[in-house]
C-alpha cells in the first residue's frame, strides 16, 4: 500500500477461514476491539512510550471490532454499528497555536465543535453538512464528525457513518463574505434522536484552514451592515487543544447548515438473495468456480472401476440430479522442462520422466504446465505429437526450467475428475461418487487408493431445517420492516423428497428468531443454480420497509446481512445396501462404528453390586418417518474381556420399546418409552447374566431430516432380580 501526500491510504486484509485438518499453522486472532495500525516504525514506536521521544514519520490507526453480538444502542447513539471512539495519544510535549478572530475567522490546528439538537420528536437522518471555509491547505485534507455530547461537552464517540473527509481539491473557499459552502455528504445517512444533544466537529492536521463563524456584536460581512445581536438556540461553539478538554465560547457560533433526509410513505421492498457458496477458485479451464476445500486426498479410486468416490463431509447433495464441480485434484508428481517450449511447439522434453507414464486412455500422457493442459506420446523423457490447451484453448510459451505436472492419477486423466459432473450416485451423508470414462490401474495390497492432494475443491449445497436471520436493522418509531421467505426444496440424506423445487409464493417469517421448518430445504451451489434453476437464486428474502413519518425510515445495514442455517445430521442405515461401498457398512451391534450418524452412547457404568436387568426410560418425540433403536452391552462378572471390544445387543431383539408407542401428535408431544433387558414389569423374560459394567447405545434414525426424533429425561436403571 502507498500513502498519498495527504496521508490517505486504502487497503484490505483477509482473515483466513481455518477448516483444513492438518494445517501446520493455525491462525489466531483476538476478539473484541483491536487497534489496526500502519506505521513507518518497524517496532511500532510511539512518543512517550518506552522512552521514545518522538512519533514515527507517519502512522495511522483504526479500530477493528470482532464481536459475536453487535451492540446497537450505546447511551444516546442508536445505530446498526458501534460508534467509533476517538483516541488521542497523550505525551508531555505541548504545542502552542494562535487563534485569529480577524473577519470572524478562526484558525486552529486542534478541533472546533458546535453542539446542536434535532427538533424532530422521534429524530431524523442527517445526510450532509455545509461548512463555510475561508482558507485551505494545498495538500492536507479537512474532515467533519458527528459526535455525542456528554454533560454539555463534545464526547469522543463518532456516530456510525458520521465522519466525512474531503481533499483540498474538493473544498470551496470564500474569503470575502463566506457565502460559498463546502458540502460534506456522509457515506450513509446518520441517525440522531430527537431532543438529544450532538455536536459537529471540524478537524484537520493543517494550520492553514480558516472557517467562518458568527461573533456577537460584530457586523455581518454579507454587506447588510446588520449587527450580530442574537445567538441561535442551536448550540454552543467549543475549542480544544487536545480533543479531550473543551472550552465553550459563548459569544461565537460556527457557520454551518445541516441537511436531513425526507422519506416517502410509499412502501419499498429490498429483496435479499443468497451469495455463492464456498471460496472462489480458478478452475483448470480458467473459469472462476465456487467450492469448499476438502480434506487431504478426498478422491478414492478403485482398480479397474469407472466409479470414483468423493469424500465430502456434509455436502448437502442427496439427490442424484445434483451437479458438482470439482477442481484442484493433482497427482503430486512433477518435473521441469529441460528445453523451452514455444506456443506452437508440438514436442516437449522433461528433465526427468520418473513416475511419468502413459494414461489408460489411448496411451496418452497428460501433463499440465501453468494453467495449460497438454497430452501426447511419451517416449523416454520426450512427449511428442502434443495436443495443446486441452481445456482453455490458449497455448503459451514456456521457458526452460518451468514446472511440468503429471496430469493423471493411476492412468486416469484428471480432465475426467476436474470438471463439472452433471450427476452423482451412491450418495452417503459424507460422500458420493462420480463416473469416469477411463478406469484407473491400482496395484498393491489394496484395490483402493485415496489421492488428490490438499488443494481439492468441490461445490456443495447448504441443506437446512432450522433458520435464523441475522440482519442488522433499525425499526424506529412509526417504521416497520416485515420479511418473507422463498426457499428451495432439498432431499434428506436418507430421504426421497424431490430437490430443486422453488416455492412459488413467499411465506412470512419473523426476523432474527429461530424458525423450525416443516420440510428440508437448501441453498444451492452456483452450478446447481445454473443447471437446475436456470440461474435463479435458491434463497430469497424480500424485506418490506414502510414509514408514516417522513423524517424517519427503517434501516437495513447491507454490510451486516447473514442467516444461520442448521441442518439436522441424521440418516437411516439398516443394512449394507444403504451405504457405498457395501464393505464400509458397520452394523449397529459392532463395538465401534455405525452407519447411522445420530448415535448417543453412554459412558461405561461400573456397578458396586452385580445386576441382572436393565431398564431404560425416556420421553421421546418422533414422527412416522423416524425411529429410536436401543442397544446395550454388559461385562459379565465372570468376564475378563476388554469392555471396549464387546459388541452391542438390541433391546427386545430389534431395538424396539417394550410396548408400541404411537407417533407424536405435535412438536411438543413427548411420550414415555420403556426398554427392558432381563425380566420386565410383567415378570416376563429371562434375567441377564450377572454383570458389573454396562453401556447404553441409542440410535436415532429418520428419512425426513426436518422431523428428527428427540429425547429428553433419560433414566437408566440396573437392577438385581
N, C-alpha and C positions, 0 to 999 in steps of 0.2 A: 504494500500500500504506500502511496505517495501523498504527502500532505501538501495542500495548496499554500500559496503565500499568505492567505487569510487565515490559515490554521484549520481548514476543512479537510476531513478525511472520512472516507466511507469504505465499508467492507463487511464481510460476513464471516462467521466462524461456525463450524459444524460440530455438534456433539454426537459422536458415533453411537449407533444403536448396538449394544452388546447382545448378540444372540448366539454366536457361533461357539459351540463346545470345543474346548481345546485351544482356544485363542491364548497366545502366550502373554499378551499384555492386555489386561482388563482395565479399561479407562474408569477413573473415579472422579466425580465432581461433587463439590459441596452444594448443599441445598440452602435455601434462604436467599437473602440479599447479599450478593458478592460483587465487589468492585472489579470492573473490567478496565484496565488502564494500559494505555500505549504511551511509551516514554522513550526518549533517546538515551536514557541511562541504562546500561546493561545490568545494574544492580537495583534498579527501581529506587534510586536515591531521592530523598525529599528534604527540603530545607527544614532545619530544626529537629531532625530525627537522626539519631546515631552519630551526632557530631557533624552532620552535613551543614554547611553554612550557606549554600545557595541551591536553588532549584536547577534541574537539568535544562538544557537548551529548549526542549519542547516536551510537553506532556499533555495528555488529555484522558479523561476517565468518564465512565458512566456506571450505572448500577444494573447488574443482570439479576433478575429475580427468578428463582426456581422454587416454586411452591406448589404443593398439592392442591390447596384450596385458595382461590383468589379472594382476597379481601376487597369487597366492593363498596364499603362505606367506612370512611375514616373522618371522625369529627364532623366538619362541615362539608366534606368532599364526598359526593356520590358519583360513581363512575363505574365503568366496566373494567377499569385497570387501576392499579395502585398509583398514588401520586408519587412524583419524583421529589426526593429530598435534596435540596441544595446543600452541598458540602463545601466548607471553606477551610483551607489549611491555615493554621494559626502558627505564627512564629514571632520571635522577638523583634524582628526588623520592622520598622514603621516607615511610612512614606507620607509626604505632605503634598497636597494638591491645592490649587487655587479655585475659588468659587467666584465667578464673574456674573454679575447681575445686569450688566450693561444691555440696554434694549430688551430687558426682560428675558434674557437667555442665560441658561445655566450650563457651565462647563464642568463635567465630573468624570473622573475615571471610575469611581465607585457608583453603585446603582442609585437611581431615583425610583420612588414608588408613589403611587396615588391610589388611595382607597376609594371604593365605590360600593353601592348597594343596588340590587335589582328591585324595581318596584313591582314586578310581576309576582302575584301571590304565590304561585307554585314554581317560580323560577323561569329561566329561559336558556337558550343556547346562544353563546357568543360565536360569531362567525369570523369577525375581523376587527381590527382596531386601527384607527387613523392617528398617526403621530406627526407632529409638525417639526421639521428639522431645519435648523439654520445653517449648520456646517457639518461636514462629514470627513472621515478619513479616506485616504486614497486606496488603502488595501484592507484594513481590518473591518469586520462586519459589526452590525448592531443587532440586538435581539430584544424581544419583549417576552414577558412571562406573566401569566395569570396565577396569582398565589393566594393562599389562605391568609387570614388575618387572625392574630391571637391577641386578645385583650387590647384591641385597637391598634396593634402594631403589625407590620408586614411579617408573615411567617415564612418558614423555609420550604413549605410543600408547594410544588408546582402542580396545578391541576392537569390531569391527563390531556394530552394534546395542546396544553396551554403554553407552549413555547414555540416561537417562530423567529427565525434568523434571516436577515437579508444582507446580501453582499452590498458593498458601496455602490455598485452599478445599478442596484435596484432601489436605491434611496433617493428621493426627491429633495432638493434643497431650495428653500425660500428664505433669503436673509434680509428681506425688506419688510414685508407685512405679515409673514407667516401664514399665508392663505393656501399654499400648496401642501397637500397631505402626502405622507408616505403610508401606504396601507400594508399592514401585516395581516395576511389571511391565514388563519390557522388551518393545519392539515385536516382537521376534523372539528366540527362544532364542539365547543366547550360548555358543558352544563354547569350553571350556577343556580343555587337555591334562592328563592325569594326571601327578602328580609335578612339575609346573611351578608356580612361584610367581606369583600375580597379586595385585592389590590392589583394594579398594573405596575410591573417593574420593568424599567429600562436598563439594559446592561450593554457594556462594550469594553473592550480592552484597549481603547484608544483615548487620548486626551483631546482629540480634535473634534469630537461630536458636540454640537450645541442643539438644544431643543427649546421650543418656545413654551413660556409659562405666562400666567396672569399674575400681576403684582398689585396688591391693594394700594390705591392712592395714586397710581400712575396712569398716564394717558394710553388709550387703546391705539396701537400703531396702525390700525386699518385706515386712519385718516379722518375718522368721525369726531376726533377731539373729545371723545367721551371718556370720562374718568372711571376707572375700575373702582366701583364703590360698594359692590356686593359680591360675596362669595357664594358659589353654588353649594347646595346641600349635598353634593355628590360625595365628598370625602375630604381627605387631608393629604397634603404633599409631605413625603418623608425623604430625608437624606441619610446616607450611611457611608462609613469609611471601610467597613469590613463585612458588609452584607449580613450582619448579625445584630448590631446595635443601631437603632434607628432614632433619628431626631425629627420631630414634627415641625413643620414651618407653617404656622397658622395664616400667614399673610400671602401665601403663594399657592397656586394650583397649576397642575400640568395641563397644557392644552392638548386635548385628545378627544376622540369620538369613538364610542363603542357601537358595533353593529350586531343586531341579534337576528336570528332566523325566524321567518314566518312560515308556518306549515299549512298545508291544505287539510281539510277534514275529510277528504276523499280517501277511501281505504286503498292501501297499497299491499302488494304481495311480493315477498322475497323468497324465491324458490332455491333451496339448498339441495345439492346432489353430492353423491359420493365422489371422492378422489380416486385415482388409480391405486390399486393395492400393491404394496411392495416397493422395492427400490427400482429406480430406473437404471437399466444397464444397456450397454451396446451389444446387440446380438451379432452373430457371425456374418450376417448379411448387411451389417451396417445400420440396421434399424434400431430404434430405441424400444425396448420392451420392459415390462414390469414384472418383477418376481421376487420371491423370497429366497434368501441364501440357505441352501440345505446343508445338512450335516456332512462330514467328510465321507467321501466315496459312497454316494447315495444310490448309485446305479448297480443293480445286481444282474449279471449276465450268466446265463446257463449254457453249457456246451451244447452246440447244435440246435439251440432253441431260438426262434424268432420272437420270443416274448422277453422283454426287459422289464424288470421290476424296479420301480422308483420308490425309495423310502422317503416319504414326505409327510412329516407329522402334521396332523390337523389340517389337511389340505382343503377341506370343505367341498370336495368334488365327489359326490356319492351317486352320481348318475353317469351312465356310460356315454351320454351325449355331451359331456364336458369336453372342452378343448383345453389343452395345456401347452404352454410354450416353455421349452427347456433350452437353456444356453449355458455356456461356460464349462461343459464337460470336456476334459482333456486327458491325454494319455500319460502325461508326466515324462514322456521321452522326447528329448530334443538334442540337436547338434547345431552346427553353424554352416554357412556357405563357405566353401573353400575357394570359390570364384564368384565374381559379380554376376548377377542375373539381370538382363535388360527387360524392359516392359514387354518386348515381343519375343523374348527368349523361349525356346521350346525344350531346353535341357538344363538341368542344374546339377552341381556336384557338391556332395556332402563332405564335410571334414571327417566324419566318422559315420558308418552305417550300422553301428552296434544297436541291436534291438529294432532296427528298421526292417520291415518285411512287407511283402505284398498283402493286400487285403484279400478277403474271400470273395470279393466282387470283381470278376474278370481279371484277377491277378494285378489289379491296380495298387499303387502305393499312394495313399493320400497324405499330404503334408499341408502345413499352414505356415505362412510367412507373414508376419504382421497381422493384417486382417484379411489377407488373400488366401483362399483355399485352392490347392492345385492337386492334380493327380497325374501319374504317368507310370512308365515301366521301370522297375528298379533292377539295376544290374551293378553289383559291386557298390560303389559309392555314387553312382550316376543314376539320376531319374530322367529318362528321356521320353520323347513323344508327349510332352506336357499338355494338359488341358488347363488353361489359366482361368482364374477368377470364377470358380465354380458357383459361388454364392452371390457376390455383389456385382459381377460383370465388369469390374475395374481392375486391370492388371497394372502393376507398378514395377519400378526398377529397384533392385536391392544390391547393396554393397557387399563386398567380401566380409565375412565375419557376422553377418546378420543371422539371427536365431531361426532355426527351422524346426518346427514341432511335428512329430508324427501324429497325424490326424485320424487315428483309428484305434479301436480297442479290441484286442484279440481277434483281429481280422474284420471287425465290423466298422465301416466308415462312420465317422462321427456326424456326417451330414444326415444320417438316419436317426440320430438322437437329438442333436442340437437343432431343433426346428419346432414348428407348431404341429402338434398331433391333434387331429380333429376328433379323436375318440379315445377313450381309455377303457380298461377292462380289469377284471379280477380286483375289485375295489375293496380294500380294507380300510379301517379307520385312519391308519397312518401310512398307507401305501396304495399303489395302483400299478398297472402295467401298461406299456405302450408296445405297439407292434413294430418289428424290424423287418427289413427286406433281406438282409444278409445275416445269417446265423453266425455267432462267434465260435471260435475254437478255444476251449478252455481245457488245459491239460493239468495233470497233477492229481493229488489225492481227493480233491473235491471237484464236482462238475460245476460248482457255482463260484463266482468271484465278485467281490464288491469293489467298484472302481469309480472313477470320475473326478477325483481330486477334491479340492477345497473351495473351488470357485463356481460351483454349480448353482444356478438359479432356476426356479420353476414358478410359473404363475399359479395362483391359488384363489379360492373364494373365501370370504368370511361368512361362515354359517352362524346363525344366531337364533335364540329363542327368547332371550331377555334383552331389553333395550333401555338405555337411559341416555337422553341427550345431555350434552354438556356445552351449553351455549351461553356466552357472556352477554347479558342483556339488561336493559333498564325498562321497567314499566313504571313510569312516573304518573302522578295523579292525572286522571282523565285520559290515560292512554292504555291500550290493550294490545297484547301480542298473542295470537292463537296459532296453533300448529296442527298440521295434518300429516299423515304418513302414507306413502305409497311404496310398497315393498315388492320383492320378487320371491317366488316360491323356491324351495330347495328340497332336497332329498335327505332323509336321515341316514346315518351310517349303515343301519340295517333295515332301512325303510323302503317303501315302494312309491312314495309320493312323486308327483311329476315336477321336474325342475323347469326353471326359466319361464314361469307364467307370471307376468307382471299384472298387478292389480289394476283394474280399470278405473276404480274410484279410490279416493283417499279417505282415510279414517282419522277422526280427531284424536289427538293424544295430548297428554299433559307434559309440558316441558320440564326437564330436569327431575323427573320422577321415574322410578323403576317400573317398567311395564313388562309383564309376562305375556307372551304371545300364545295364541291357540295352535298355531302351526309353525313349522320350522321355515325360516327364510334365509336369504343370503344377500350379501353384496358381491356381485360377480367380478371376476378378474377382467382386465381390459380386453383380453382376447375373447372371453365368453360374451362380453357385451357387444363386441364387434360381430362375432359369428352367430350368436344365438338371439340377441336382442336388437339386431340391426343398428348397432352403435348407440342405442338408447341407454340411459343410466338406470341402474338396478335399484337405487335407493334415492327416493325423492322426498323432500321435507319442505312443503310450502308453508311459509310463515306469513300470516296476515297481520298487518300493522294498521292501527286506527287511532285517532285522537279527536277529542271535541274541543281542545284548547289550541288555538293557532300558534301559541308561543311554545308549545311542547310537542314532542314526538317520542314514541317508544324507540329504543336504541338497540341495535344488534351490532356487536363488535365482530366484524368479519375476520379478524385475526385470531379469534378465540372460538372456533367452531369445531366441535367434535361430537362423537357419540360413542358410548361404551356398549359394545355388543358382546353378549355372553352366550356361548354355545354349551349345551349340556353334553358332556363327553360320555356317551352311553351307546352300547350296541347290543346285539343279541346273537351270541355264538353258542351253538349247541352241539355241533359236530364238525368234523374235519372238512366237510363240504362247504362250510361257511367261511373258510379262510383260504388264502392263496400264499404260497403253495400249501397243499394239504399236510406236508411234512412239518410245517410250523405250528400245527394245531396242538394246543395244550389243554387237556381236559380239566374240568373243574376240580377233579379229585387228585390231581397231581400235587406233589409237595410244593412245587414252585411254578409260577406262571399260570396264566389263564387267558384264553382268547377274549373274554369279556373285560372291559376296561373299568367298569363301575363295580369295584370289589372292595369290601371292607373286611379286614382280618384283625381280630383282637390280638393283644399281646398274649404270650404264653402265661397261663394262670397256674401257679403251683398251690396245691391244697395241703393244709396241715393234716387233714384226715382223709383217707381214700373215699371216693364216691362211686356210685354205680348208675347214676342217672343225670341227664342234663335237661334243663327246661329253659326255653328262650321265650321272652315276652317282648313285644314292642307295639307301638302304634304306627300303623303303616297306611300310606296313601298310594293307590295305584289305579290305573285305568285298564280297560280290556286289552290294551296294546303293550302292557308292561307286566313284569313278574319279579317276585323275590324267590331266590333259591338259597337255602341254608344248609351248610355243611359243618362238620366238626371233626376234630381229631383228638385222640387221647393217648396218653402214655400209661400203659398198664403198670400197676405196682410191681409186677414181676419182670418188666422190660428194662433193658439197658441200652436201647437204641437211642440214637441222636434224635431229639424231638423234631428238629427241622427236616429230617429225612422222611418223616412219616407222611403218608397221604391222607386225604380227607375222605369222609364218609357222608353221604346225604342223610339228612333227617327224612324219615318216612320213605326211604329208598329213592326218592326223586327230588328232595329238597322242598317239598310242599308242606304247608302247615298241617297240624293235627286235624283241623276241620276246615272245610272250604269257606273262604271269606269272599263275599261278593265285591265287585269293583266299587270304588268310592263314587259317591254321587256328586261331589263338588270338590273344589280345590282344598277346602278346609275340612273335608270329611276324612278323618283318620280313624281307622278301625283296629280292633285288637287282634293281634296274631299270636298264636301259641305253637311252639315246636317242642317235641319231646323225643329224646333218645333214651330208651330204657322203659320203665313202667310209667304209664301216663296217669292222669287223674281218675280214669275209669278202671284202674288196675289191669290194664291191658298192656301186653308186651313183655319182653324179657329184659331183665337187668343187664346193664353193660358189665364187662369185666371190671373189677376194681381198678381205678385209675387215680393218679395223684397229680397229673398235669393235663391241661386241655387248652384248646383254642377254637374259636368260632369263626367261620367264614361266611360272609353274606354277599351273594352275587345278585346284582340288580340288572335287569335286562329290559330293553324296550326297543320296539321297531318304530316308535314315534318319539323323536328327541324332544319335542315340545311337551310331552307328558311323561316325564321320567318318574319312576317310583321314588317315594320319600319315606324316611324312617325317623321316628323320634321316640324318646322314653324307652331305650333299650335296657332290658334287665336279663341277666344270665344267672341261673341257679344250678349249682352242682349238689346233688342230693345223694344220701346213702339210703337205700331202700332194702 
